Amino acid sequence: MSGRHCVLAAALAALALAGAAAGQEVVEEPSVFPDGPYRDDVFYLCTACHSSRLVRNQAMSRERWDETLSWMSERHGMPELEGEERAQFLDYLTAHFGPGAGSEQRPAPFLIQPQRKNPFAPG
């Protein structure tokens, strides 16, 4: 197991323990996102750096999701999404995590965001 995988495994374990301590089971797998085209792709790109809960707590417009994807690429080294791939990600994010989408099932936000190492950052 590479160092990056060890860090990710440790972060997921810590997140699971934190959820268990709060009386909530934390499951980090694509099924925590609503079913739909591109779900798995979106899940794995997003959870490479942060928890799925961060995404699930959002209610951003397509334009705001687009700006956020650009910001994550520019600031945090996320691979640039372009063309049809970017459109597919935006379609999924807007449909399932856009304004009013599933807000009645949106979990409470973290009080403190779990620390994760950025796998796209150099060094």
Secondary structure, 3 states (H helix, E strand, C coil): CCHHHHHHHHHHHHHHHHHHHCCCCCCCCHHHCCCCCCHHHHHHHHCCCCCHHHHHCCCCCHHHHHHHHHHHHHHHCCCCCCHHHHHHHHHHHHHHHCCCCCHHHCCCCCCCCCCCCCCCCCC
